[in-house]
Amino acid sequence: MMNTLKFAFIGCGRIASRHARILACISQAQLVAVCDLDPEKAQALAQESGVSWYTDFQEMLEKEETDVVEILTPSGTHGKVALEVMRRFNKHVLVEKPITLPLPEAYEMVEEARRRGLYLITVVQNRFNLPVVKLRGALEARRFGKLILGSARLYWCRRQDYYDADSWRGTWAMDGGVLANQACHYVDMLQWMMGPVRSVFAMSNRSLINMEAEDTIVAVLKFQSGALGTIEATVCARPKDLEGSLTIIGEKGTVELGGFAMNKINLWNFEGPLPEDQMVKDRYYENPPDVYGFGHHQYLQKVVEYIMSNGSTMPYGLALYEEGVKPLEIIQAAYESVERGEEVIFPFTPEKSRLGKG
C-alpha cells in the first residue's frame, strides 16, 4: 500500500489555490505539479505550493510521477481532459463540479474509469457541511417518514464584470448558466436527499446579465418516490447575495438549511423530538470557521482515505462514478425542458438542450 498519494492539477484558477492549500494539510497527500494554459497562473500557483509547473498537461504527466489528476478547468473541458488522462496515462481523476456538460460524455467517462479500474470522483463538497451531515443522518434514520417536498433555493449576486472576466463564463459550450454553474451543488443535494428523479419541468430567463445562458431558472421535479421538488436559482439578487438553502418536508418533520451555502441549520423540527435534537441545534448549527473551506477540506480528506485504502473504506458522501452524473442528468433535463416547453420524463436523451454544445 502506498504511503503518499501524489496529485497533479490541470487548471490553476481560484479553486486550484484552495485545493492546493488543503492538500498541504493532509499528511498522506502531496501536490507534485500544476498545469495551466496561462503560464502566469501556472507559475504563480507552483511558487505558492513549491512544485513544478507546466503549460501542457501531457508533458506534465509524462515527466511527473502522479497518482491522481485533479481537473480544475472550465466545465466544458472536463470530459475531454479526463478521458485523455485515463486513456493515455491511466490515472485516477478527481474533477470539480459538474462532472462535464454533455451527458453522453459523462457516461463515457464513467465507463472508461470502470473499465480501467480507476477512480472517477466529482467534487461535491457541500455534502460534508455539518448541517448537511446531520440532515442526511435524519433521513437515513427515517425520521421524516414519507417525503413530501424538497426545495433548493439559490439567490446570489453576480454582476456583469464576473462574466466578462473570462470569455467562457456563461457560454453554453463551456459553462452554462446559473443552474449548471452556481446551482449545481444544490441540484446534487436535492437529489441526494430526495432520491431518483422521474421528471423535470423548467422555465428560465436571461434578465440582467449579457451572456448566452440563463441568469434565472425555476424547475419542478417529480421523484420516483412520489414526492415533489422545486429549484429556484438566480444570480440576479441585488444588491448582494441573499441565501443558498435547502428545505426537506416529510410527514413527520421539517428541516431547513440556510446561510450562504447550506451551512447553517435554520429549522430542525420533528414529531417525537429526541434528546439529541437540542445538541444538533447547538453543536451543529453551523460549519466551524475554516480558512480553506470546511466542506472542501473534509471532502478531499475522504478522497485521499478512500483511494489510499484501494476502495476498501466506505465511499460515504463521495460522488463516485455514476453518483457524479446524477445532478448533470437533472440539469440537462431542465435545459431540455426549457427548449421543448414541456415536462421531460426520465430516462431521456438530450436533443434540444444547448448545454455542452458550441
Long-range contacts (C-beta under 8 A, 24 or more apart in sequence): 1-308, 1-309, 1-310, 2-67, 2-308, 3-28, 4-28, 4-29, 4-30, 5-29, 5-30, 5-67, 5-68, 5-304, 5-307, 5-308, 6-30, 6-31, 6-32, 6-64, 6-65, 6-66, 6-67, 6-68, 7-31, 7-32, 7-66, 7-67, 7-68, 7-69, 7-70, 8-32, 8-33, 8-34, 8-35, 8-57, 8-60, 8-61, 8-64, 8-66, 8-68, 8-69, 8-70, 9-33, 9-34, 9-35, 9-45, 9-69, 9-70, 9-72, 10-35, 10-36, 10-57, 10-60, 10-69, 10-70, 10-71, 10-72, 10-73, 10-81, 10-85, 11-35, 11-36, 11-70, 11-71, 11-72, 11-73, 11-74, 12-36, 12-38, 12-41, 12-42, 12-44, 12-45, 12-53, 12-72, 13-41, 13-72, 15-72, 15-96, 16-45, 16-70, 16-72, 17-45, 17-48, 18-292, 18-293, 18-296, 19-70, 19-72, 19-296, 19-300, 20-45, 20-48, 20-49, 21-291, 21-292, 22-292, 22-293, 22-296, 22-297, 22-300, 23-300, 24-49, 25-292, 25-297, 26-300, 26-301, 26-304, 28-304, 28-305, 28-308, 29-300, 29-304, 32-64, 32-65, 32-66, 33-60, 33-63, 33-64, 33-66, 35-60, 57-81, 57-85, 58-84, 58-88, 61-85, 61-88, 61-89, 61-91, 62-89, 66-91, 67-91, 67-92, 67-307, 68-92, 68-93, 68-94, 68-119, 68-303, 68-307, 69-93, 69-94, 70-94, 70-95, 70-96, 71-95, 71-96, 72-96, 74-166, 74-168, 74-174, 74-175, 75-100, 75-101, 75-174, 75-175, 75-176, 75-180, 75-181, 76-100, 76-101, 76-168, 76-171, 76-173, 76-174, 76-175, 76-356, 77-174, 79-105, 79-106, 79-108, 79-109, 80-105, 82-109, 82-120, 83-108, 83-109, 83-112, 86-112, 86-113, 86-116, 86-118, 86-120, 87-112, 87-116, 90-116, 90-118, 91-118, 92-118, 92-119, 92-120, 92-121, 92-307, 93-118, 93-119, 93-120, 93-121, 94-121, 94-123, 94-303, 95-120, 95-121, 95-122, 95-123, 95-324, 96-122, 96-123, 97-122, 97-123, 97-124, 97-184, 97-185, 97-188, 97-324, 97-327, 98-122, 98-180, 98-184, 98-324, 98-327, 98-328, 98-331, 99-319, 99-324, 99-325, 99-328, 100-328, 100-356, 101-173, 101-174, 101-176, 101-180, 101-328, 101-355, 101-356, 102-350, 102-355, 102-356, 102-357, 103-325, 103-328, 103-329, 103-332, 103-349, 103-350, 103-356, 105-356, 106-324, 106-325, 106-328, 107-325, 110-321, 110-322, 110-324, 110-325, 113-321, 114-321, 119-306, 119-307, 119-311, 119-320, 120-320, 120-321, 120-324, 121-303, 121-306, 121-318, 121-319, 121-320, 121-324, 122-319, 122-323, 122-324, 123-296, 123-299, 123-319, 124-185, 124-188, 124-299, 124-319, 124-324, 124-327, 125-185, 125-293, 125-295, 125-296, 125-298, 125-299, 126-185, 126-188, 126-189, 126-261, 126-262, 126-263, 126-295, 127-188, 127-189, 127-192, 127-295, 127-299, 127-317, 127-319, 128-294, 128-295, 128-298, 128-299, 128-302, 128-317, 129-257, 129-261, 129-262, 129-263, 129-287, 129-294, 129-295, 130-263, 130-284, 130-286, 130-287, 130-288, 130-294, 131-257, 131-262, 131-263, 131-264, 131-265, 131-284, 131-285, 131-286, 131-287, 132-189, 132-246, 132-257, 132-262, 133-284, 134-265, 134-280, 134-284, 135-193, 135-246, 135-248, 135-255, 135-257, 136-192, 136-193, 138-253, 138-255, 138-270, 139-193, 139-248, 143-250, 143-252, 143-253, 143-270, 144-248, 144-249, 144-250, 144-251, 144-252, 144-253, 144-270, 145-250, 145-251, 145-252, 145-253, 146-227, 146-250, 146-251, 147-194, 147-195, 147-223, 147-225, 147-227, 147-248, 147-249, 147-250, 148-227, 148-228, 148-249, 148-250, 148-251, 149-227, 149-228, 149-229, 149-230, 149-247, 149-248, 149-249, 150-190, 150-193, 150-194, 150-221, 150-223, 150-227, 150-228, 150-229, 150-230, 150-246, 150-247, 150-248, 150-249, 151-190, 151-229, 151-230, 151-231, 151-232, 151-246, 151-247, 151-249, 152-183, 152-186, 152-187, 152-189, 152-190, 152-229, 152-230, 152-231, 152-232, 152-233, 152-245, 152-246, 153-186, 153-231, 153-232, 153-233, 153-243, 153-244, 153-245, 153-246, 153-247, 154-178, 154-182, 154-183, 154-186, 154-232, 154-233, 154-234, 154-243, 154-244, 154-245, 155-232, 155-234, 155-237, 155-241, 155-242, 155-243, 155-244, 156-182, 156-234, 156-235, 156-237, 156-241, 156-242, 156-244, 157-235, 157-236, 157-237, 157-238, 157-239, 157-240, 157-241, 157-242, 158-182, 158-209, 158-215, 158-235, 159-209, 160-209, 160-210, 163-209, 163-210, 163-211, 169-211, 170-209, 170-211, 170-212, 170-213, 171-211, 171-212, 171-213, 172-212, 172-213, 172-354, 172-355, 172-356, 172-357, 172-358, 173-356, 173-357, 173-358, 175-213, 176-213, 176-331, 176-335, 176-355, 176-356, 177-204, 177-206, 177-211, 177-213, 177-214, 177-215, 177-217, 178-213, 178-214, 178-215, 178-216, 178-217, 178-233, 178-234, 178-235, 179-204, 179-214, 179-217, 179-219, 179-231, 179-233, 179-331, 179-334, 179-335, 180-213, 180-331, 180-335, 180-355, 182-233, 182-235, 183-217, 183-231, 183-233, 184-327, 184-331, 185-261, 185-262, 186-231, 186-233, 186-244, 186-246, 186-262, 187-231, 187-327, 187-330, 187-331, 188-319, 188-326, 188-327, 189-246, 189-262, 190-221, 190-229, 190-231, 190-246, 190-330, 191-326, 191-327, 191-330, 193-246, 193-248, 194-221, 194-223, 194-225, 194-227, 194-229, 194-248, 195-223, 195-224, 195-225, 195-227, 196-223, 196-224, 196-346, 197-221, 197-222, 197-223, 197-224, 197-229, 197-329, 197-330, 197-333, 197-346, 198-222, 198-223, 198-224, 198-345, 198-346, 199-333, 199-343, 199-344, 199-345, 199-346, 200-330, 200-333, 200-334, 200-337, 200-343, 200-344, 200-346, 201-337, 201-342, 201-343, 201-344, 202-231, 202-333, 202-334, 202-335, 202-337, 202-338, 203-338, 204-334, 204-338, 207-234, 207-236, 208-236, 209-235, 209-236, 212-354, 213-354, 213-355, 214-338, 217-334, 217-338, 219-334, 219-337, 221-330, 231-334, 259-286, 263-287, 263-294, 263-295, 331-355
